[in-house]
Amino acid sequence: MVVGDISTGTDVLVIGGGPGGYVAAIRAAQRGLDTTLVEKDDYGGVCLNRGCIPSKALITGADLAHEAGNAEEMGIHADPAVDMAQMVGWKDGIVDRLTGGVEKLCKANGVNLVKGTARFKDENSVRVAHGGEGQGSESIEFDSCIVATGSRPIEIPNFSYADDPVIGSREALDMDTIPERLVVVGAGYIGMELSTVYAKLGTDVTVVEMLDDALPGYEDDVANVVKRRAKELGIEFHFGEGASEWRDSSDGGITVVTETEDGEESTYPADKVLVAVGRSPVTDTLGLDAIDLEPNERGFLETDDYARTDIDHVFAVGDVAGEPMLAHKAFKEGIVAAEVIAGEPAALDYQAVPAAVFTDPEIATVGMTEAEAEEAGFEPVVGQMPFNASGRAMTTGHTEGFCRLVADEDSGFVLGGQIVGPEASELIAEVALAVEMGATLEDVAATIHTHPTLAEVVQEAAENAEDQAIHTLNR
Ligand SMILES: Cc1cc2nc3c(=O)[nH]c(=O)nc-3n(C[C@H](O)[C@H](O)[C@H](O)COP(=O)(O)OP(=O)(O)OC[C@H]3O[C@@H](n4cnc5c(N)ncnc54)[C@H](O)[C@@H]3O)c2cc1C
């Protein structure tokens, strides 16, 4: 023990107060375990402070401004002026309410909250450095530990986040003025969401991507709907180009230089360059050497079906435990880890993890694609309903995209779904429930859906798979 250390003990120590960690801590405390949560920064982690929630707040703000300014067809003539500082302030208010709520919920459930950075001393204790001069440190002994330290943005060579014109997603959510020109490096989901926000706010957005397409991992016909709309919004794409450096330019802005695999250079003028090339797990500050636990070659802590690492009483959840790096996957893993520690028969099941991209239109998927179903040995049957055949979609002015259901032809079990279109992120919940509970196409088709709603597209996709569709032609 170092001078000034105090030492305490706890049944469960949770490191990191993001969606994985705070949910794990609350559930462990609910199960009667003495639980301590150590967070070095803000409760709510990336999700509440600089990820899911703030990005969705700005997406809503940018959507409203854009819709209001583009609704002549509906007889609305407006030219909205956006006060970006005020919009960011509104977003911060939401973040404050939610992060304050997490702290209150933890306390109300009896979780002991400790502010500081935790580092393993050995397999049953950590030292927590409180940070700041004279604030000292404390040792905490534990029976079980849940590591939930999350992830941070990847930095690429020559684009240091310390340089003012280079920004990551965090800074992109905190700009109090709207840049005239933005180069976005990376066309994954974070790059595409933020490109859409700024394009709608009037920024000239250029996206450069090393791969030959946007939104890798999504089927072509799904990603194409979003790319087409992005181009309509004025977003310019350059595929097969990696950002190599940036330099100041004579007009007071910057020039972003890109290079193809063959060494061909291009330059793009900008005021800011947003680097969104992915995130890497945070394990380097944990002192893992002290417990003989090594991340895998991608930097993640490997876990079994019970969220357990190679060390029996050390668990890992959320982004640090691997893909998909999504808040709801972190929630689920946190709950499973806590329940396993409490001796309950919990286990992870990843067959129905939905994923959503909040672009215009949104993409949301769950379970298997048709190709994945084939690969898994099923004989898939597919049903599809376009939003342009939905009365409700027409009344919202958004008719791009479709809902597709993939089912097993033999049994009718719904294996997955892909939705690209308005409110896809909400609609996917029905498909996720169908996959999770083993519902059949017939179950979905026979469920009476409210009319007129967007959710009817899910029912119609099921009917289409059974050649029973009324409002669209059967396959
Ligand atoms: C711009 C953006 C938008 C996103 N949008 C979505 C979305 O719409 N939907 C979705 O599902 N996901 C989204 N995500 C991803 C989501 O934010 C993450 O998957 C989620 O936050 C992971 O939760 P976590 O608990 O694993 O880690 P984090 O949220 O990263 O939390 C980890 C916490 O651990 C703390 N910590 C780290 N090391 C230590 C230590 N040694 N001691 C003490 N504390 C420590 C950190 O300060 C942090 O608070 C988005 C991410 C970004 C960046």
Ligand as a Chemical Component Dictionary entry (heavy atoms), coordinates in Angstrom:
data_LIG
# 
_chem_comp.id                   LIG 
_chem_comp.type                 NON-POLYMER 
_chem_comp.pdbx_formal_charge   0 
_chem_comp.three_letter_code    LIG 
# 
loop_
_chem_comp_atom.comp_id 
_chem_comp_atom.atom_id 
_chem_comp_atom.alt_atom_id 
_chem_comp_atom.type_symbol 
_chem_comp_atom.charge 
_chem_comp_atom.model_Cartn_x 
_chem_comp_atom.model_Cartn_y 
_chem_comp_atom.model_Cartn_z 
_chem_comp_atom.pdbx_ordinal 
LIG C1  C1  C 0 -20.523 8.991  -32.357 1  
LIG C2  C2  C 0 -20.985 7.663  -31.823 2  
LIG C3  C3  C 0 -22.303 7.290  -32.026 3  
LIG C4  C4  C 0 -22.740 6.056  -31.544 4  
LIG N1  N1  N 0 -24.054 5.727  -31.757 5  
LIG C5  C5  C 0 -24.516 4.539  -31.287 6  
LIG C6  C6  C 0 -25.876 4.177  -31.461 7  
LIG O1  O1  O 0 -26.667 4.931  -32.046 8  
LIG N2  N2  N 0 -26.296 2.987  -30.966 9  
LIG C7  C7  C 0 -25.452 2.139  -30.314 10 
LIG O2  O2  O 0 -25.881 1.066  -29.885 11 
LIG N3  N3  N 0 -24.150 2.454  -30.131 12 
LIG C8  C8  C 0 -23.665 3.636  -30.600 13 
LIG N4  N4  N 0 -22.352 3.977  -30.365 14 
LIG C9  C9  C 0 -21.482 3.011  -29.668 15 
LIG C10 C10 C 0 -21.719 3.060  -28.145 16 
LIG O3  O3  O 0 -21.473 4.364  -27.692 17 
LIG C11 C11 C 0 -20.782 2.070  -27.470 18 
LIG O4  O4  O 0 -20.980 0.788  -28.012 19 
LIG C12 C12 C 0 -21.059 2.007  -25.967 20 
LIG O5  O5  O 0 -20.859 3.270  -25.366 21 
LIG C13 C13 C 0 -20.132 0.970  -25.318 22 
LIG O6  O6  O 0 -20.367 0.923  -23.956 23 
LIG P1  P1  P 0 -19.238 0.431  -22.926 24 
LIG O7  O7  O 0 -19.877 0.445  -21.590 25 
LIG O8  O8  O 0 -18.635 -0.799 -23.421 26 
LIG O9  O9  O 0 -18.084 1.519  -23.024 27 
LIG P2  P2  P 0 -18.016 3.114  -22.947 28 
LIG O10 O10 O 0 -19.334 3.749  -23.230 29 
LIG O11 O11 O 0 -16.857 3.475  -23.807 30 
LIG O12 O12 O 0 -17.683 3.379  -21.443 31 
LIG C14 C14 C 0 -16.465 3.002  -20.861 32 
LIG C15 C15 C 0 -16.231 3.846  -19.633 33 
LIG O13 O13 O 0 -15.092 3.334  -18.944 34 
LIG C16 C16 C 0 -14.364 4.409  -18.390 35 
LIG N5  N5  N 0 -12.995 3.911  -18.144 36 
LIG C17 C17 C 0 -12.099 3.469  -19.052 37 
LIG N6  N6  N 0 -10.983 3.027  -18.465 38 
LIG C18 C18 C 0 -11.172 3.165  -17.124 39 
LIG C19 C19 C 0 -10.401 2.861  -15.981 40 
LIG N7  N7  N 0 -9.197  2.268  -16.075 41 
LIG N8  N8  N 0 -10.916 3.165  -14.766 42 
LIG C20 C20 C 0 -12.143 3.749  -14.643 43 
LIG N9  N9  N 0 -12.911 4.043  -15.689 44 
LIG C21 C21 C 0 -12.452 3.740  -16.916 45 
LIG C22 C22 C 0 -14.471 5.485  -19.462 46 
LIG O14 O14 O 0 -14.237 6.771  -18.926 47 
LIG C23 C23 C 0 -15.906 5.297  -19.944 48 
LIG O15 O15 O 0 -16.805 6.133  -19.261 49 
LIG C24 C24 C 0 -21.866 5.210  -30.831 50 
LIG C25 C25 C 0 -20.532 5.594  -30.614 51 
LIG C26 C26 C 0 -20.097 6.806  -31.102 52 
LIG C27 C27 C 0 -18.681 7.207  -30.854 53 
# 
loop_
_chem_comp_bond.comp_id 
_chem_comp_bond.atom_id_1 
_chem_comp_bond.atom_id_2 
_chem_comp_bond.value_order 
_chem_comp_bond.pdbx_ordinal 
LIG C1  C2  SING 1  
LIG C2  C3  SING 2  
LIG C2  C26 DOUB 3  
LIG C3  C4  DOUB 4  
LIG C4  N1  SING 5  
LIG C4  C24 SING 6  
LIG N1  C5  DOUB 7  
LIG C5  C6  SING 8  
LIG C5  C8  SING 9  
LIG C6  O1  DOUB 10 
LIG C6  N2  SING 11 
LIG N2  C7  SING 12 
LIG C7  O2  DOUB 13 
LIG C7  N3  SING 14 
LIG N3  C8  DOUB 15 
LIG C8  N4  SING 16 
LIG N4  C9  SING 17 
LIG N4  C24 SING 18 
LIG C9  C10 SING 19 
LIG C10 O3  SING 20 
LIG C10 C11 SING 21 
LIG C11 O4  SING 22 
LIG C11 C12 SING 23 
LIG C12 O5  SING 24 
LIG C12 C13 SING 25 
LIG C13 O6  SING 26 
LIG O6  P1  SING 27 
LIG P1  O7  DOUB 28 
LIG P1  O8  SING 29 
LIG P1  O9  SING 30 
LIG O9  P2  SING 31 
LIG P2  O10 DOUB 32 
LIG P2  O11 SING 33 
LIG P2  O12 SING 34 
LIG O12 C14 SING 35 
LIG C14 C15 SING 36 
LIG C15 O13 SING 37 
LIG C15 C23 SING 38 
LIG O13 C16 SING 39 
LIG C16 N5  SING 40 
LIG C16 C22 SING 41 
LIG N5  C17 SING 42 
LIG N5  C21 SING 43 
LIG C17 N6  DOUB 44 
LIG N6  C18 SING 45 
LIG C18 C19 SING 46 
LIG C18 C21 DOUB 47 
LIG C19 N7  SING 48 
LIG C19 N8  DOUB 49 
LIG N8  C20 SING 50 
LIG C20 N9  DOUB 51 
LIG N9  C21 SING 52 
LIG C22 O14 SING 53 
LIG C22 C23 SING 54 
LIG C23 O15 SING 55 
LIG C24 C25 DOUB 56 
LIG C25 C26 SING 57 
LIG C26 C27 SING 58 
# 
